[in-house]
Amino acid sequence: MTTRWRLAPQSILFAVFLGALAALPPISIDMALPALVDIARSLHASSSQAGLTLSLFMAGFAVGPIVYGPLSDARGRKPTLLLGLVLFTMGGIVSALAPGIGVLLGARLVQGIGAGAGMTVALAVVRDLFEGNAMQHRLAAITVVANVAPIVAPSIGVGLLAAIEWRGIYGVMAVCGLLAALVTWAGLTESAPQRSAGVAVSGLRDGYRRVLTHRAVIGHILINGFGFGWMFAYVAGSPLVLLHILHVRPIVYAAMFAMTGAGIVAGATVNGFIGARGFESRGILATAICITLAASFGLIMLSVLHRTSLLTVMPLLVASTFCFGLAAPSATHGALDPIPQLAGVAGGLLTSVQMLCGAASSSVVALLFPALGIFAMSGVMAACALLAGMAWIWLGRRGGIETPSAVADVNPASSV
């Protein structure tokens, strides 16, 4: 009798699979960026309507995890993930075949809702199967894979646009969703610690009440959200600052953007390295927040002193994105660890808050830039870092996640 193939939790392939799930949203956003002009022209729409294909995707992605989290706790990780991937795939197919801008916008909303399952379930699965250092190491690996995606996605989008036009880009997204669904169906073993026959409203309410009133969970969710906020303030402000104020060439801007993206990957890699050597999460978070505060206020001082240049600005921006990569795995670990049986709810809330903070910070930068210039970006970055620091203080010593020496790195469920 042949043994059914499955993804082994300890394997590199398993870590890559979880990272790929988390990378679906940034790939789906950034890969479509080069196609916006062609979409507007092809569907006889305005540029603002074409831009809504990104906004509606992000709106769906922000809302979806609120449902997927408790659904995965009650009905299981695997069926919840399959539901999301089916929605993502169908949204991609309809987007590729859309006859008009209205259909495309609706399909992108559905695709965003589907994409929300990837990150939510990936985080919950990690909490189900790993503990201690092993859990933080897996979270760092997911952060690395998920943040490599937005670095390479625009270049992939440009190549696909030249080869198969904008509809082909959405077709490739659908293929990615289908492949992820097939791997999930064939190789993912259910990891939820307990499941029920249905999802009662009272159960949802109780689950969110427990998460929302747990100081350690909420404190770490806020730190992660504000960290994503300072990173997205940079993402929104960087083309305005580098292209319109510092007047760098587009190819130089692309290289600088890749450099800051590499900073995120480096930060997550360092987190996994020092976390495996017993550094406590509270100290890691404090270090990341303090460095970001220093870098943000450094950017403000450079503007006040009229010393802004590519050489003075870029090290501070790389430091800020490095610190998000450094903080994110520890913040995620702290949000998921305290209530294992509600890892789906906590992961869904963390994902939604992260996206909302990113959307809010980038919108504020765009709104204030015409009046404040570079201060809009550096000011929002500083504000997000200050809010993260306040959340860290509110968290208190008891909110710190210590590495328990007596706990095994891998949960017994991982060997089932």
N, C-alpha and C positions, 0 to 999 in steps of 0.2 A: 504494500500500500504506500503510495507516494505521500510525502509530507507537504502540506500546503505551504507555499512560500509566504513569508511575512517579513516585515521590517523588524530587525532586532534593535531594541532600544539603545544598546551600547554601540551600535555601528555608526560609522561616519555617514553612511547613506541615510540613516534615520535623522541625523542632525541636519543634513542637507535638505531632506524632505520637509522638515518643520520650518527651516529657514525659507524654503521656496514658498510655502504657504504664507508666511509673513511678508514675503516680497511681492506677492500678487498685487496688492494695492499700489505701491509706488511704481511698479512696472506699468500698471494699467493707466496711471496718471502721466508719468514722464514719457512713455513710449509714444503717446498720442500728441504730445506737445508740438512736434514739427508739422503735424498734419492739420492744424487748426485752420490755416489759411485755405488749404485745398478743400477742406470740409465745407467751409462757408461758400466757396466758389461753386463747388459741385452741387450743393443742395440749395443754392440761391438764397442763402441766409446771411445775416449780418455777422460781423466778427464777434460781437457780444453774444449772439446766440450760439456760435461755435464754442465760445469760452464756457458757456453753461454746461457743455458736455463734461468738463472737469468739475465744475461746482456741484452738479447733481450727483456725479459719481462720489464725491467726497461727502455729500449729505447722506447718501445711502450708506456709505461706509461708516459714518459716525453713528447712525441710528441702529443698524443691524446688530452690532455686538450686544446691545442692551437686551435683545431677545435671545440671541444665540447662547449667551452665557448661562442663564438659568435653564434653557432648553437642553444644553449639553449636560448639565448636572442631573437633570431629571430623566432624559431619554438616552443619554450616552453621547460620547464624543464622536464616534464614527458616523451614526446617522445624521447628526447635526452638521458635521463637516460635509457629508455628501449632499445634503440639502443646499448648503451654501454654494458648493462647487457647481451643482446643476444650475442654480440661478445665475451664477457667474458665466457659465458656458453659454446658456441660452441668451443672456444679455449680450454676449460677444457676437453670437450668430446673428441676432436681430440687428445689432449695430452695423455689422458688415453688409447686411442686405437692406438697410433702412432706405425707403424711397423719399423720405423728407426729414427735415430737421426735428419735427415733433416726435416722430417715431424714434429717431436716434436719441433724443433727450430722455424719453421714457425707458429705452433699452439701457442707457448708461446708468440711470437711477437703479434699475433692477440689478445691473452688473455690480454696482457699488454695494448694494445690500448683500449680494452674494459674497463679495470679497471680504466683508466683515467677519465671516466665519473663520477664515484662514488664521489670522492672528489670534483670535479669541480661543479657538480650539487648540492651536499650537501651544499657547501658554498653559492651558488647562492640562494638556497631555504631559507636558514637562513636570507640572506639579504632581500629577498622578504617579509618575514613574521614578522621580528622582527627589533626593533630599540633600541638604547640606551643600558641600562644595560641588558635588556632581550637578545639582540643580542650577547653581549659579554659573557653572561652566557651560551648560547647555543653553542657558539664557544668553550668555555672552556670544555663543556661536550663532544663535538665531539673529542677534543684533548685527553681527558681522555680515551674514548673508543678506539680511533684509536691507542693509544700507549700502551694499555693493550694487544692488539692483538700480537705485536711482542714478548712480554714477554712469552706468553703461546704457541705461534704457533710452535716453535721447539719441545716442549714436545708433542704436539698433533701429529706433524709429525712423531716423534719416535714411538708413539703408533700405528698410522695408518700403518707405514711401517712394524711393526711386525705383524699386524693383516691382512692387505689386500695388502701389497707390494706397490711399488712405483706408479703403475698405479691407485691404489685405492685413493692415495692422490689427484691426478688430478681429479679423479671422484668426490671426496668430494668437491673440488673447484667448479666443474660444478654444483653440487647440491646447493651449497651456492648461486651461481649466479642465478640459476633458482628460488630459493625461494625469493631472493631479487627482481627479475623481477616480480614474482607473487604478492608480497606485493605492489610493485610500481604500477602495473596495477590495482589492486583492491582497494588500499587504499590511494594512493597519489593524492591529488587535485592539479591541475595546479596552480602555484603561480606566473608565469612570469607576470610582469605588462603590457607588450604589446607584441604582436606577429605579424609577417608578413607572407605572403604567401611563400616567398622564402628567400634565403640567397645570396644576390648579392655581388660580389667581391668588389664593391665600398663601400658597407655597412661594410664588414669586415675590409677593409682598414681604413675607417673612425672610426670604433669602436676601433681598435688598436691604431690609431693615438691619439685619445682622451685619452686613458688609458696611453699610453707611454709618453705623454706630461703633465700628471697630477702629480705634484711633490708629493703630499700626497700619491697617490696610489703607484707610483714607489718606493718612499722612504720606505714605509712599506713592499712592496714586497721584496725589497733588504734586509731589516732587517730580515724578516722571512727566506729568502733564506740563508743568512749567519749564522743565528741561526741553521738552519738545517745542515749547513756545519760543524759547530763546534761539533754538536752532532754526525754526521756521521764520523768525524775524530776520535772520540772516538770509535764508533762502529767498524771501520776498524782497529784501533790500539790496542784495548783492548785485543784481543786474543794474539797478538804479545807481548805486554808488560806484561800481567799477566801470560801467560803460558810459554813464552820463556825467559823473563828477570827475573821476580819475581818467576817463577817456582811453581806456585800454582797448586793444583790438579784440574782436570777438573770439579769435583763436586763443588769445591770452586769457580771456575770461573763462573759456571752457577749461583750460588747464588749471586755473585757480579754483574753479568750482570742483574739479576732480580732486584737487589737493585737500580742500576742506572736507569733501566726502571721505577721502582716505583718512582724515583725522578722526572721523566717527569710528571707522573700522579699527584704527589703532587704539582708540580709547576702550572699545569693547574687548579687544585682544588683551590689553593690559589688565582690564577688570578680571577676565578669566584667569590670567596668570597670577595676580596677587590674591584673588579670592581663593584659589586652590592652595595658597600658602598661609591661610588663616587670618588675613586682614579682615577686620570687622567692617560690615557694610556701612555703619554709621560714619566711620572715619572716611571711607571712600566717598560717600555722598557729600560730606562737609568739604573735602578737598576739591571735588568737582565744582561745587557751588561757589566756593571762595575764589578759585581761579577764574571762573566765568565772570564773577563780579569785578575782579581786578581787570580782566580783559575788556569788559564793557565800559568801565569807567576810564580805562586807558584810551579807548576809541573816542570817548567824549572829550577827554583832555587834548587829544591830538587835533580834534576839530576846533576846539577853543583856541589853541595855539597856532592854528593854520599849518599844521605839520603832516597833514594827511597825504600819503603817497602809497603806492603799491607795496613798497618795502616796509613801511611802518604799520600798515593796516593788516596785511595778510597774516603775519604771525599771531596777531590777536584774534583774528577770525578763526584760524586753524585751532588755536587754543580753546576757543569756545565750542567748536564742534567736537573736538577731542573730548572735552568734558561731558558733553551729552552722551557720547559713546561710553565713557567711563562710568557715568551715573546710571544709565538706563538699566543694565542688568541687575544692579543692586536694588534699585527702586522697584523693579518688577518682582524680584525675589521677595522683597519685603511686603509687597501687596498680595502675593499668592500664598505665602508660607503659613500665615496664622490660622486660616480656616480652610483646610484641605478639601473638605466636602463641598465647599462653595467656590472652588477654584474657577469654575466657569463664570459665575456671577462676577467675581473679582476681576478676572481677565477681561470680560466684556466691558465692565465699567472703566477699567484702566484704558482699554483701547478707545472707547468713546471720548473720555476726558482728554486723552492725548490728541485725538483728531480735532476736538473742539478748541483746545488751547492753541494748536497750530493754526487753525483757521482764523481764530480771533487775533493772534499776534500778527499774522501776515496781513490781515485786513487793516489793522491799525497802522502798520508801517506804510501800506499803500495810501491810506487816507492822509497821513501826516507828512508824507515825503514832499509834496509840492511846497509846503510851508516851512518845513524844518530841515530838509535835505538829509545829510548823513545822521543828524541827531535823531531822526525818526527811527532808523535802524538800531543805533547804539542805545538810544533811550529805552526802546521796547525790550531789547536784550537785557539791559540792566534791571528793568522792572520785573521781568520774568525771573531773573536770578535772585532778586530780593524776595519775591514771593516764594520761591523755592526755599530760600533760607528761612523765611518765617515758618513755612511748613515743617522744615527740619527742626526748628526750635520747639514748635508746638508738639511735634512727635515725641520729644523727650527721650530720656535714656531708656525707658522701658520699651520704646518703639524700635530700638535698634535690633537688628537681626544678628544674633551671634551664631557662630558655627558650632553646633553641638558635637562634642567629641564622642559622645556615646551613641550617636545616631549613625547608622550605615548610610553610605552615600547613595545607595540605590534601594528604592522601595521594593519589598517583595513582589509587588504587582508587576515589576518589570521582567520578572522571570517566568511569568505565566505564559 
